[in-house]
Amino acid sequence: MFVGKSKFKSRFLALTLVLALFLLATGNVTAATLYQQRDTLQKTVTNTTAQSQAQKTQAAQLQKEATALDSQIGVLSGKIAQTNQQIAQSNADIASTATKITTEEQNLATVKKKLGDVLSDWYMKGSPSFSEQMVATGSLSQFIDQAQYFEAIRSQISEQIAKVKDLKLALENTKKEQEKQLADLKTLQNTQSSQKKSLASSQANKTSMAQIAANLSSKYAADAQAASNQLAQVNGDIRQAELAAAARYNDANRNTVTRDGTSTRGFSWPLSNFRYGCPFGYSSCYFTGVFHSGIDLNADPLAPVKAAKGGTVVNVTEGMGNTFPYNKSYGNNVQIQHEGGVVSLYGHLASGTITVSEGDTVQAGQVIGQEGNTGYSTGYHLHFEVRFNGVADNPEYYLP
């Protein structure tokens, strides 16, 4: 989607540039056309540069997040390795316990056999009566000793059997606990593996998105550079046209005009010893087909500019500079309100030379600034304009 729009935009800009060059070559280009092209290209440069920077920032952020995820994956891999070690140890512990249980089962069988042998021996010999045992032993004392001996052996073996059974039971309980721990470790292992898989997937997505953003950043940067190159060419064409207009305007063959006095409408000339420049109305002195809303008067640079008639200052614009902005063509200027709905305007005044402020009352002939070259200007001159009820009128109708 982005690529399609970019291709369309690039083709549009290229066609616009070709059209501009064609119009310049045929002499039919207008100031509005050239400056509209420049404004369009400038906006394209600004927008694509901003888009490039935004994508670059996004790519850096995504890469940062991917790096952070890589760190998390590393930590989790360490935990998984530790869990695997614990599982291995748990398996070893269970095997060891199982071996001990087997040993105790063998011990239990051994002591049971001993007890069985004793009981069997007694059984095989029978249980003689008291008198018989007395006769056999020869004395009461020996009889008692023999009976206690056999009873002690049987009791000892029985205790051994009980101890072996208790130990076996304890080992079996230990084994059950170890098996439960092993099951928990395997559950943890599965959880950690799932988390690692999820993190790896997220990291891959962010890395991919970072690459896409980086590619878009490079593409927008290329678009900005292409538009910037076209803008430089259009600015060059504009400058050539402006220089040609300035050459026509500053024709050295024009005669210097000195016209003093005051007209029947109370106006006097705002400059002394001037040369006529571009007249009022449609002309080709700047660009073909452009309406010139005043008259241009050329004197020495920084010549004093005077109020053509007394009135009230209604607008002062300063700080424009000589930047040739089409939408700010007057540059530094002063506007004076006169009676009867008439306003006079003095354009292109030199920076820092305006001597009046809004609301001031000025007299005819009072210096209000100096001739300059600010705004949409091709050289030092004064743009003098008269408006009647807000509409530009030919100033020469008001001058002597």
C-alpha positions as a Markdown table, in Angstrom:
| # | Residue | x | y | z |
|---|---|---|---|---|
| 1 | Met | 0.0 | 0.0 | 0.0 |
| 2 | Phe | 2.8 | 2.4 | 0.9 |
| 3 | Val | 4.8 | 1.5 | -2.2 |
| 4 | Gly | 1.9 | 2.2 | -4.5 |
| 5 | Lys | 1.2 | 5.6 | -3.0 |
| 6 | Ser | 4.9 | 6.5 | -3.1 |
| 7 | Lys | 5.2 | 5.5 | -6.8 |
| 8 | Phe | 2.2 | 7.6 | -7.6 |
| 9 | Lys | 3.6 | 10.5 | -5.7 |
| 10 | Ser | 7.0 | 10.2 | -7.4 |
| 11 | Arg | 5.4 | 10.1 | -10.9 |
| 12 | Phe | 3.2 | 13.1 | -10.0 |
| 13 | Leu | 6.2 | 15.1 | -8.9 |
| 14 | Ala | 8.1 | 14.1 | -12.0 |
| 15 | Leu | 5.2 | 15.1 | -14.3 |
| 16 | Thr | 4.8 | 18.4 | -12.4 |
| 17 | Leu | 8.5 | 19.2 | -12.9 |
| 18 | Val | 8.3 | 18.3 | -16.6 |
| 19 | Leu | 5.2 | 20.6 | -17.0 |
| 20 | Ala | 7.0 | 23.4 | -15.2 |
| 21 | Leu | 10.0 | 23.1 | -17.5 |
| 22 | Phe | 7.7 | 23.1 | -20.5 |
| 23 | Leu | 5.9 | 26.2 | -19.4 |
| 24 | Leu | 9.1 | 28.0 | -18.7 |
| 25 | Ala | 10.4 | 27.1 | -22.1 |
| 26 | Thr | 7.3 | 28.3 | -23.8 |
| 27 | Gly | 7.0 | 31.5 | -21.7 |
| 28 | Asn | 3.6 | 30.7 | -20.4 |
| 29 | Val | 4.4 | 29.9 | -16.8 |
| 30 | Thr | 2.9 | 32.0 | -14.0 |
| 31 | Ala | 4.2 | 33.0 | -10.6 |
| 32 | Ala | 1.3 | 31.1 | -9.0 |
| 33 | Thr | 2.2 | 27.9 | -10.9 |
| 34 | Leu | 5.9 | 28.0 | -10.0 |
| 35 | Tyr | 5.3 | 28.8 | -6.4 |
| 36 | Gln | 2.5 | 26.2 | -6.1 |
| 37 | Gln | 5.0 | 23.6 | -7.4 |
| 38 | Arg | 7.6 | 24.8 | -5.0 |
| 39 | Asp | 5.1 | 24.6 | -2.1 |
| 40 | Thr | 4.0 | 21.1 | -3.1 |
| 41 | Leu | 7.5 | 19.9 | -3.3 |
| 42 | Gln | 8.5 | 21.5 | 0.0 |
| 43 | Lys | 5.5 | 19.8 | 1.7 |
| 44 | Thr | 6.5 | 16.5 | 0.1 |
| 45 | Val | 10.1 | 16.9 | 1.4 |
| 46 | Thr | 8.8 | 17.9 | 4.9 |
| 47 | Asn | 6.3 | 15.0 | 5.1 |
| 48 | Thr | 8.5 | 12.3 | 3.7 |
| 49 | Thr | 11.4 | 13.4 | 5.9 |
| 50 | Ala | 9.1 | 13.3 | 8.9 |
| 51 | Gln | 7.7 | 9.8 | 7.9 |
| 52 | Ser | 11.3 | 8.6 | 7.4 |
| 53 | Gln | 12.3 | 9.8 | 10.9 |
| 54 | Ala | 9.1 | 8.3 | 12.4 |
| 55 | Gln | 9.8 | 4.9 | 10.8 |
| 56 | Lys | 13.5 | 5.1 | 11.9 |
| 57 | Thr | 12.4 | 5.8 | 15.5 |
| 58 | Gln | 9.9 | 3.0 | 15.4 |
| 59 | Ala | 12.6 | 0.6 | 14.0 |
| 60 | Ala | 15.0 | 1.6 | 16.8 |
| 61 | Gln | 12.3 | 1.0 | 19.4 |
| 62 | Leu | 11.3 | -2.4 | 18.0 |
| 63 | Gln | 14.9 | -3.4 | 17.8 |
| 64 | Lys | 15.4 | -2.3 | 21.4 |
| 65 | Glu | 12.4 | -4.4 | 22.5 |
| 66 | Ala | 13.7 | -7.4 | 20.5 |
| 67 | Thr | 17.1 | -7.1 | 22.2 |
| 68 | Ala | 15.3 | -6.9 | 25.6 |
| 69 | Leu | 13.4 | -10.1 | 24.7 |
| 70 | Asp | 16.6 | -11.8 | 23.7 |
| 71 | Ser | 17.9 | -11.0 | 27.2 |
| 72 | Gln | 14.8 | -12.5 | 28.8 |
| 73 | Ile | 15.2 | -15.6 | 26.6 |
| 74 | Gly | 18.8 | -15.9 | 27.8 |
| 75 | Val | 17.7 | -15.7 | 31.5 |
| 76 | Leu | 14.9 | -18.2 | 30.9 |
| 77 | Ser | 17.2 | -20.6 | 29.1 |
| 78 | Gly | 19.4 | -20.5 | 32.2 |
| 79 | Lys | 16.4 | -21.3 | 34.4 |
| 80 | Ile | 15.5 | -24.2 | 32.1 |
| 81 | Ala | 19.0 | -25.6 | 32.3 |
| 82 | Gln | 18.8 | -25.3 | 36.1 |
| 83 | Thr | 15.4 | -27.1 | 36.1 |
| 84 | Asn | 16.9 | -29.9 | 33.9 |
| 85 | Gln | 19.7 | -30.3 | 36.3 |
| 86 | Gln | 17.2 | -30.5 | 39.2 |
| 87 | Ile | 15.2 | -33.1 | 37.3 |
| 88 | Ala | 18.4 | -35.2 | 36.7 |
| 89 | Gln | 19.3 | -35.0 | 40.3 |
| 90 | Ser | 15.7 | -35.9 | 41.3 |
| 91 | Asn | 15.8 | -38.9 | 39.1 |
| 92 | Ala | 19.2 | -39.9 | 40.6 |
| 93 | Asp | 17.7 | -39.5 | 44.1 |
| 94 | Ile | 14.7 | -41.6 | 43.3 |
| 95 | Ala | 17.0 | -44.3 | 41.8 |
| 96 | Ser | 19.1 | -44.2 | 45.0 |
| 97 | Thr | 16.1 | -44.5 | 47.2 |
| 98 | Ala | 14.7 | -47.4 | 45.1 |
| 99 | Thr | 18.1 | -49.2 | 45.6 |
| 100 | Lys | 17.9 | -48.7 | 49.3 |
| 101 | Ile | 14.4 | -50.0 | 49.4 |
| 102 | Thr | 15.6 | -53.1 | 47.6 |
| 103 | Thr | 18.4 | -53.5 | 50.0 |
| 104 | Glu | 16.1 | -53.3 | 53.0 |
| 105 | Glu | 13.7 | -55.8 | 51.4 |
| 106 | Gln | 16.7 | -58.2 | 51.2 |
| 107 | Asn | 17.6 | -57.4 | 54.8 |
| 108 | Leu | 14.0 | -58.1 | 55.8 |
| 109 | Ala | 14.1 | -61.4 | 54.1 |
| 110 | Thr | 17.3 | -62.3 | 55.8 |
| 111 | Val | 16.1 | -61.5 | 59.4 |
| 112 | Lys | 12.8 | -63.3 | 58.7 |
| 113 | Lys | 14.8 | -66.3 | 57.6 |
| 114 | Lys | 16.8 | -66.2 | 60.8 |
| 115 | Leu | 13.6 | -66.0 | 62.9 |
| 116 | Gly | 12.2 | -68.8 | 60.9 |
| 117 | Asp | 15.2 | -71.0 | 61.4 |
| 118 | Val | 15.0 | -70.4 | 65.2 |
| 119 | Leu | 11.3 | -71.2 | 65.3 |
| 120 | Ser | 11.8 | -74.2 | 63.0 |
| 121 | Asp | 14.6 | -75.5 | 65.2 |
| 122 | Trp | 12.3 | -75.3 | 68.2 |
| 123 | Tyr | 9.5 | -76.9 | 66.3 |
| 124 | Met | 11.7 | -79.8 | 65.1 |
| 125 | Lys | 13.0 | -80.4 | 68.6 |
| 126 | Gly | 9.5 | -80.2 | 70.0 |
| 127 | Ser | 8.4 | -78.6 | 73.3 |
| 128 | Pro | 9.3 | -81.1 | 76.1 |
| 129 | Ser | 7.5 | -80.9 | 79.4 |
| 130 | Phe | 8.9 | -79.1 | 82.4 |
| 131 | Ser | 10.2 | -82.3 | 84.0 |
| 132 | Glu | 11.7 | -83.5 | 80.7 |
| 133 | Gln | 13.5 | -80.2 | 80.3 |
| 134 | Met | 14.7 | -80.4 | 83.8 |
| 135 | Val | 16.0 | -83.9 | 83.3 |
| 136 | Ala | 17.6 | -82.9 | 80.0 |
| 137 | Thr | 19.4 | -79.9 | 81.4 |
| 138 | Gly | 20.3 | -81.5 | 84.7 |
| 139 | Ser | 19.4 | -78.4 | 86.7 |
| 140 | Leu | 16.8 | -75.7 | 87.1 |
| 141 | Ser | 19.3 | -73.0 | 86.6 |
| 142 | Gln | 20.5 | -74.3 | 83.2 |
| 143 | Phe | 16.9 | -74.8 | 82.1 |
| 144 | Ile | 16.1 | -71.2 | 82.9 |
| 145 | Asp | 19.2 | -69.9 | 81.1 |
| 146 | Gln | 18.4 | -71.9 | 78.0 |
| 147 | Ala | 14.9 | -70.7 | 77.8 |
| 148 | Gln | 15.9 | -67.0 | 78.2 |
| 149 | Tyr | 18.5 | -67.4 | 75.5 |
| 150 | Phe | 16.0 | -68.7 | 73.0 |
| 151 | Glu | 13.5 | -66.0 | 73.9 |
| 152 | Ala | 16.2 | -63.3 | 73.6 |
| 153 | Ile | 17.1 | -64.5 | 70.1 |
| 154 | Arg | 13.5 | -64.5 | 69.0 |
| 155 | Ser | 12.9 | -61.0 | 70.5 |
| 156 | Gln | 16.0 | -59.6 | 68.8 |
| 157 | Ile | 15.0 | -61.0 | 65.4 |
| 158 | Ser | 11.5 | -59.6 | 65.8 |
| 159 | Glu | 12.9 | -56.2 | 66.6 |
| 160 | Gln | 15.1 | -56.3 | 63.6 |
| 161 | Ile | 12.1 | -57.2 | 61.4 |
| 162 | Ala | 10.2 | -54.2 | 62.9 |
| 163 | Lys | 13.1 | -51.9 | 62.3 |
| 164 | Val | 13.6 | -53.0 | 58.7 |
| 165 | Lys | 9.9 | -52.6 | 58.0 |
| 166 | Asp | 9.9 | -49.1 | 59.5 |
| 167 | Leu | 13.0 | -48.2 | 57.4 |
| 168 | Lys | 11.4 | -49.6 | 54.2 |
| 169 | Leu | 8.2 | -47.6 | 54.9 |
| 170 | Ala | 10.2 | -44.4 | 55.4 |
| 171 | Leu | 12.1 | -45.0 | 52.2 |
| 172 | Glu | 8.9 | -45.6 | 50.3 |
| 173 | Asn | 7.5 | -42.3 | 51.7 |
| 174 | Thr | 10.7 | -40.5 | 50.7 |
| 175 | Lys | 10.4 | -42.0 | 47.2 |
| 176 | Lys | 6.8 | -40.8 | 46.9 |
| 177 | Glu | 7.9 | -37.2 | 47.9 |
| 178 | Gln | 10.8 | -37.3 | 45.4 |
| 179 | Glu | 8.4 | -38.5 | 42.6 |
| 180 | Lys | 6.0 | -35.6 | 43.5 |
| 181 | Gln | 8.9 | -33.1 | 43.3 |
| 182 | Leu | 10.0 | -34.6 | 40.0 |
| 183 | Ala | 6.4 | -34.2 | 38.6 |
| 184 | Asp | 6.5 | -30.5 | 39.8 |
| 185 | Leu | 9.8 | -30.0 | 38.1 |
| 186 | Lys | 8.6 | -31.4 | 34.8 |
| 187 | Thr | 5.5 | -29.1 | 35.0 |
| 188 | Leu | 7.9 | -26.2 | 35.6 |
| 189 | Gln | 10.0 | -27.4 | 32.7 |
| 190 | Asn | 7.0 | -27.4 | 30.4 |
| 191 | Thr | 5.9 | -23.9 | 31.5 |
| 192 | Gln | 9.4 | -22.5 | 31.0 |
| 193 | Ser | 9.6 | -24.1 | 27.6 |
| 194 | Ser | 6.3 | -22.6 | 26.6 |
| 195 | Gln | 7.4 | -19.2 | 27.8 |
| 196 | Lys | 10.6 | -19.4 | 25.9 |
| 197 | Lys | 8.8 | -20.4 | 22.7 |
| 198 | Ser | 6.4 | -17.4 | 23.2 |
| 199 | Leu | 9.3 | -15.0 | 23.8 |
| 200 | Ala | 11.2 | -16.3 | 20.8 |
| 201 | Ser | 8.1 | -15.8 | 18.6 |
| 202 | Ser | 7.6 | -12.3 | 19.9 |
| 203 | Gln | 11.2 | -11.5 | 19.4 |
| 204 | Ala | 11.0 | -12.8 | 15.8 |
| 205 | Asn | 8.0 | -10.6 | 15.1 |
| 206 | Lys | 9.6 | -7.5 | 16.5 |
| 207 | Thr | 12.8 | -8.1 | 14.6 |
| 208 | Ser | 10.7 | -8.5 | 11.4 |
| 209 | Met | 8.7 | -5.4 | 12.1 |
| 210 | Ala | 11.9 | -3.5 | 12.9 |
| 211 | Gln | 13.3 | -4.5 | 9.5 |
| 212 | Ile | 10.0 | -3.4 | 7.8 |
| 213 | Ala | 10.2 | -0.1 | 9.6 |
| 214 | Ala | 13.8 | 0.4 | 8.6 |
| 215 | Asn | 13.0 | -0.4 | 5.0 |
| 216 | Leu | 10.1 | 2.1 | 5.1 |
| 217 | Ser | 12.5 | 4.7 | 6.6 |
| 218 | Ser | 15.0 | 4.2 | 3.8 |
| 219 | Lys | 12.2 | 4.4 | 1.2 |
| 220 | Tyr | 10.7 | 7.6 | 2.7 |
| 221 | Ala | 14.3 | 9.1 | 2.9 |
| 222 | Ala | 14.8 | 8.3 | -0.8 |
| 223 | Asp | 11.4 | 9.9 | -1.6 |
| 224 | Ala | 12.5 | 13.0 | 0.4 |
| 225 | Gln | 15.8 | 13.1 | -1.5 |
| 226 | Ala | 14.1 | 12.8 | -4.8 |
| 227 | Ala | 11.6 | 15.6 | -4.0 |
| 228 | Ser | 14.5 | 17.7 | -2.6 |
| 229 | Asn | 16.4 | 17.3 | -5.9 |
| 230 | Gln | 13.3 | 18.3 | -7.8 |
| 231 | Leu | 12.7 | 21.2 | -5.4 |
| 232 | Ala | 16.3 | 22.5 | -6.0 |
| 233 | Gln | 15.7 | 22.4 | -9.8 |
| 234 | Val | 12.3 | 24.2 | -9.5 |
| 235 | Asn | 14.0 | 26.8 | -7.2 |
| 236 | Gly | 16.7 | 27.3 | -9.8 |
| 237 | Asp | 14.0 | 27.8 | -12.5 |
| 238 | Ile | 12.2 | 30.3 | -10.2 |
| 239 | Arg | 15.4 | 32.1 | -9.6 |
| 240 | Gln | 16.2 | 32.4 | -13.3 |
| 241 | Ala | 12.7 | 33.7 | -13.9 |
| 242 | Glu | 13.1 | 36.2 | -11.1 |
| 243 | Leu | 16.4 | 37.4 | -12.4 |
| 244 | Ala | 14.9 | 37.8 | -15.9 |
| 245 | Ala | 12.1 | 39.8 | -14.3 |
| 246 | Ala | 14.6 | 41.9 | -12.3 |
| 247 | Ala | 16.5 | 42.6 | -15.5 |
| 248 | Arg | 13.4 | 43.8 | -17.2 |
| 249 | Tyr | 12.4 | 45.8 | -14.2 |
| 250 | Asn | 15.8 | 47.4 | -13.6 |
| 251 | Asp | 16.3 | 48.5 | -17.2 |
| 252 | Ala | 18.9 | 51.2 | -17.1 |
| 253 | Asn | 17.4 | 52.9 | -20.2 |
| 254 | Arg | 14.4 | 54.1 | -18.2 |
| 255 | Asn | 14.3 | 57.7 | -17.5 |
| 256 | Thr | 14.3 | 59.1 | -13.9 |
| 257 | Val | 11.0 | 60.7 | -13.1 |
| 258 | Thr | 10.6 | 63.7 | -10.8 |
| 259 | Arg | 7.0 | 64.7 | -10.2 |
| 260 | Asp | 6.2 | 67.0 | -7.3 |
| 261 | Gly | 3.1 | 68.6 | -6.0 |
| 262 | Thr | -0.2 | 67.3 | -4.8 |
| 263 | Ser | -3.1 | 65.9 | -6.9 |
| 264 | Thr | -6.7 | 67.0 | -6.7 |
| 265 | Arg | -7.3 | 64.0 | -4.4 |
| 266 | Gly | -4.6 | 65.2 | -2.0 |
| 267 | Phe | -1.9 | 62.6 | -2.9 |
| 268 | Ser | 1.8 | 63.1 | -3.6 |
| 269 | Trp | 4.4 | 60.7 | -4.8 |
| 270 | Pro | 5.9 | 58.5 | -2.0 |
| 271 | Leu | 9.4 | 58.6 | -3.6 |
| 272 | Ser | 11.6 | 61.3 | -5.2 |
| 273 | Asn | 13.8 | 60.8 | -8.3 |
| 274 | Phe | 12.4 | 57.4 | -9.1 |
| 275 | Arg | 12.1 | 55.2 | -12.2 |
| 276 | Tyr | 8.9 | 53.5 | -13.2 |
| 277 | Gly | 8.8 | 49.7 | -12.8 |
| 278 | Cys | 6.0 | 47.3 | -13.2 |
| 279 | Pro | 2.7 | 49.2 | -13.9 |
| 280 | Phe | -0.8 | 48.5 | -12.4 |
| 281 | Gly | -2.8 | 45.6 | -13.9 |
| 282 | Tyr | -1.9 | 42.6 | -16.0 |
| 283 | Ser | 1.6 | 42.7 | -17.6 |
| 284 | Ser | 4.5 | 40.5 | -18.4 |
| 285 | Cys | 7.1 | 42.5 | -16.4 |
| 286 | Tyr | 7.3 | 39.6 | -13.8 |
| 287 | Phe | 5.3 | 36.5 | -14.9 |
| 288 | Thr | 2.8 | 36.2 | -17.7 |
| 289 | Gly | -0.8 | 36.5 | -16.6 |
| 290 | Val | -0.2 | 37.9 | -13.1 |
| 291 | Phe | -2.3 | 40.8 | -11.9 |
| 292 | His | -0.1 | 43.5 | -10.4 |
| 293 | Ser | -2.1 | 45.3 | -7.7 |
| 294 | Gly | 0.0 | 48.5 | -7.6 |
| 295 | Ile | 2.9 | 50.3 | -9.2 |
| 296 | Asp | 6.6 | 49.8 | -8.6 |
| 297 | Leu | 8.8 | 52.7 | -8.2 |
| 298 | Asn | 12.6 | 52.4 | -8.2 |
| 299 | Ala | 15.0 | 54.9 | -6.5 |
| 300 | Asp | 18.3 | 54.5 | -4.8 |
| 301 | Pro | 18.4 | 51.6 | -2.3 |
| 302 | Leu | 17.2 | 52.7 | 1.2 |
| 303 | Ala | 15.7 | 55.9 | -0.2 |
| 304 | Pro | 13.2 | 57.5 | 2.2 |
| 305 | Val | 9.6 | 56.5 | 1.7 |
| 306 | Lys | 7.0 | 59.1 | 2.5 |
| 307 | Ala | 3.3 | 58.9 | 3.3 |
| 308 | Ala | 1.4 | 59.9 | 0.1 |
| 309 | Lys | -1.3 | 61.5 | 2.1 |
| 310 | Gly | -2.1 | 62.1 | 5.7 |
| 311 | Gly | -4.1 | 59.4 | 7.6 |
| 312 | Thr | -4.0 | 56.7 | 10.3 |
| 313 | Val | -1.7 | 53.8 | 10.3 |
| 314 | Val | -3.9 | 50.6 | 10.3 |
| 315 | Asn | -1.3 | 47.9 | 9.7 |
| 316 | Val | 2.4 | 47.4 | 10.1 |
| 317 | Thr | 4.1 | 44.1 | 9.1 |
| 318 | Glu | 7.8 | 43.6 | 9.8 |
| 319 | Gly | 10.4 | 40.8 | 9.9 |
| 320 | Met | 9.7 | 39.3 | 6.5 |
| 321 | Gly | 13.2 | 39.4 | 5.0 |
| 322 | Asn | 14.0 | 38.8 | 1.3 |
| 323 | Thr | 12.7 | 35.2 | 0.9 |
| 324 | Phe | 10.5 | 35.5 | -2.2 |
| 325 | Pro | 7.5 | 33.9 | -0.5 |
| 326 | Tyr | 4.6 | 34.0 | -2.9 |
| 327 | Asn | 2.0 | 34.1 | -0.2 |
| 328 | Lys | 3.8 | 36.9 | 1.6 |
| 329 | Ser | 4.6 | 39.1 | -1.4 |
| 330 | Tyr | 4.5 | 42.6 | 0.3 |
| 331 | Gly | 7.3 | 41.9 | 2.7 |
| 332 | Asn | 7.7 | 44.6 | 5.3 |
| 333 | Asn | 4.9 | 47.0 | 4.7 |
| 334 | Val | 2.8 | 49.9 | 6.1 |
| 335 | Gln | -0.9 | 50.6 | 5.4 |
| 336 | Ile | -2.4 | 54.0 | 6.0 |
| 337 | Gln | -6.2 | 54.7 | 6.2 |
| 338 | His | -7.4 | 57.9 | 4.5 |
| 339 | Glu | -10.9 | 59.4 | 4.3 |
| 340 | Gly | -13.5 | 58.1 | 1.9 |
| 341 | Gly | -12.6 | 54.4 | 2.3 |
| 342 | Val | -9.1 | 54.8 | 0.7 |
| 343 | Val | -6.1 | 52.9 | 2.0 |
| 344 | Ser | -2.5 | 53.3 | 0.7 |
| 345 | Leu | 0.1 | 50.5 | 1.0 |
| 346 | Tyr | 3.9 | 50.7 | 0.9 |
| 347 | Gly | 5.5 | 47.4 | 0.3 |
| 348 | His | 9.0 | 45.8 | 0.3 |
| 349 | Leu | 10.3 | 48.3 | 2.9 |
| 350 | Ala | 13.8 | 47.6 | 4.3 |
| 351 | Ser | 14.0 | 45.7 | 7.5 |
| 352 | Gly | 14.4 | 47.8 | 10.6 |
| 353 | Thr | 13.5 | 51.1 | 8.9 |
| 354 | Ile | 9.8 | 51.4 | 9.6 |
| 355 | Thr | 9.2 | 54.5 | 11.8 |
| 356 | Val | 5.5 | 54.3 | 12.5 |
| 357 | Ser | 3.2 | 51.9 | 14.5 |
| 358 | Glu | -0.4 | 50.9 | 14.2 |
| 359 | Gly | -2.7 | 53.7 | 15.4 |
| 360 | Asp | -0.3 | 56.5 | 14.6 |
| 361 | Thr | -1.5 | 59.6 | 12.8 |
| 362 | Val | 0.8 | 60.6 | 10.0 |
| 363 | Gln | 1.0 | 63.7 | 7.8 |
| 364 | Ala | 1.5 | 63.8 | 4.0 |
| 365 | Gly | 5.2 | 63.7 | 3.2 |
| 366 | Gln | 6.2 | 62.2 | 6.6 |
| 367 | Val | 8.9 | 59.5 | 6.3 |
| 368 | Ile | 7.5 | 56.1 | 7.3 |
| 369 | Gly | 10.4 | 53.8 | 6.2 |
| 370 | Gln | 13.0 | 53.2 | 3.5 |
| 371 | Glu | 13.0 | 51.5 | 0.1 |
| 372 | Gly | 13.9 | 47.9 | 0.5 |
| 373 | Asn | 13.9 | 44.4 | -1.1 |
| 374 | Thr | 11.8 | 42.2 | 1.3 |
| 375 | Gly | 9.1 | 39.7 | 0.6 |
| 376 | Tyr | 8.4 | 38.7 | -3.0 |
| 377 | Ser | 10.8 | 41.2 | -4.5 |
| 378 | Thr | 13.3 | 41.1 | -7.4 |
| 379 | Gly | 15.3 | 44.1 | -6.3 |
| 380 | Tyr | 15.2 | 47.3 | -4.4 |
| 381 | His | 12.0 | 49.2 | -5.1 |
| 382 | Leu | 8.7 | 50.4 | -3.6 |
| 383 | His | 5.4 | 48.7 | -4.3 |
| 384 | Phe | 2.8 | 51.5 | -3.9 |
| 385 | Glu | -0.8 | 50.4 | -3.8 |
| 386 | Val | -4.1 | 52.2 | -3.4 |
| 387 | Arg | -7.3 | 50.4 | -2.3 |
| 388 | Phe | -10.8 | 51.8 | -2.5 |
| 389 | Asn | -13.2 | 50.0 | -0.3 |
| 390 | Gly | -10.9 | 47.1 | -0.1 |
| 391 | Val | -10.3 | 46.7 | -3.8 |
| 392 | Ala | -7.0 | 47.6 | -5.5 |
| 393 | Asp | -7.3 | 50.6 | -7.8 |
| 394 | Asn | -4.8 | 52.2 | -10.1 |
| 395 | Pro | -2.6 | 54.4 | -7.9 |
| 396 | Glu | -1.9 | 56.8 | -10.8 |
| 397 | Tyr | -5.5 | 58.0 | -10.6 |
| 398 | Tyr | -4.7 | 59.4 | -7.2 |
| 399 | Leu | -1.3 | 60.9 | -7.9 |
| 400 | Pro | -0.3 | 64.3 | -9.5 |
